[in-house]
Amino acid sequence: MKLSYLIGMDINLIRRNNLHRLLELHPDQSALAEALGTLQGRISDFLNGRRNIGNTIARRTEQAHQLPYGWMDVVHSDEVSTGVKANLRADQIQLLYFYEQLLPEHQRVIRETASAYVMLEKTQQQQQQQQ
């Protein structure tokens, strides 16, 4: 896992950037605030840098979005582009995050397994249609 202090970025900026990413999963700030059990004004303060995101709200944010512990504290610039991510659910983003942490040979095994599963499903559907 990439730790924020290793790349020299301020933890408050990293958390703010990650909150902006998560906002894309919600219709608006009010919906994000509701998911986190806080007020919309507080979310606005976090997003605009008027208030820092502390450990408690960072962990609550991760839990609410089913993200791994510490996700808010890590730079995610190597993830799927924002336009694509906006169409993904939080659990799908979490899967991508875990996938990206794997060694390339393990990623290949997962791709091959998924491909085989898709082919198996297609074969079963074709057999059902023939019956």
HELIX and SHEET records of a PDB file:
HELIX    1   1 SER A    4  ILE A    7  1                                   4    
HELIX    2   2 ILE A   11  LEU A   23  1                                  13    
HELIX    3   3 GLN A   29  LEU A   36  1                                   8    
HELIX    4   4 GLN A   40  LEU A   47  1                                   8    
HELIX    5   5 ASN A   55  ALA A   64  1                                  10    
HELIX    6   6 TRP A   71  ASP A   73  5                                   3    
HELIX    7   7 THR A   82  LYS A   85  1                                   4    
HELIX    8   8 ALA A   90  GLN A  101  1                                  12    
HELIX    9   9 PRO A  104  GLN A  130  1                                  27    
END                                                                             
